[in-house]
Amino acid sequence: MPNALSNHQVQQFKDDGFLFPYDVYTPDEAAGLWQKFNALEQELGEEPQNRFRIKAQLPFPWLCDVVSNEKLLDALEDLIGPNILCWGASFFTKKANDPRFISWHTDSFVYGFEPAETVTAWLGFNDSTVESGCLRYISGSHKQTATHEISPHPDNLATLGQNVIDVPEDKAVYAELKAGQVVFHHESVVHSSGPNNANHPRIGFSIHYVAPHVRETRFEGATAMLLRGEDKYGYWGADPMPKQELDPDCIKAMMETREKFMSITEEKIEAGGRT
């Protein structure tokens, strides 16, 4: 029997490639996360997503607590099994009245996992609505191969400009979330988000999970955090754990992984890769 999700919800995820909403934090708890995010942004003097991508949780004990939240892991166990690794996370944020968007894409375009079974948990630190540019999905698209064209745009937060062609946008499902709720999605589902037309920011934290049998094929030395169960395969090394906020060793590990991700994907694009 499932831990946190019903059998219907598990089947819905398999059929659609996404599932929402799932409650992880109360509104008050989510407000606390938003306050920590705002404090970080003020300390940095720039958007955290400019610097903290791919393994954004590593330099921060409070974000490591978020990715290892037991309520979150209970749902993930229903989706990927009892052995759970977190290999990364990224901020995806938009300011109030922000024209920036994310083009239609699949996460698999920038991944190289075999089998392709990453599950992302996109957590809203505040409400995410159609007006503020919530995520939107094409149901069942993870069961097909998506072809991308490369069309960079200054407002596209998918900075490489990847854009799935021939998307039936009229069939999009908008994943509106309350603060503290999550939408889960499969790495191969086609998704995007529009601009933020609201008078408040939209703060999202995207967390990536796999079971230990999934391996990184693009480079050696892939690392992750084992959060539940055991790893019998040994494909993943251990991520460093932060001893303090902005832990320098964790920042170094994050930057090294981000550089590998970006350079490999750029090489793929240059070589004509579009799927």
Secondary structure, 3 states (H helix, E strand, C coil): CCCCCCHHHHHHHHHHCEEEEEECCCHHHHHHHHHHHHHHHHHHCCCHHHCCCCECCCCCHHHHHHHCCHHHHHHHHHHHCCCEEEEEEEEEEECCCECCEEEEECHHHHCCEECCCCEEEEEECCCECCCCCCEEECCCHHHCCCCEEECCCCCECCCCCEEECCCCHHHCEECCECCCEEEEEECCCCEEECCECCCCCEEEEEEEEECCCCEECCCCCCEEEEEECCCCCCCCEECCCCCCCCCHHHHHHHHHHHHHHHHHHHHHHHCCCCC
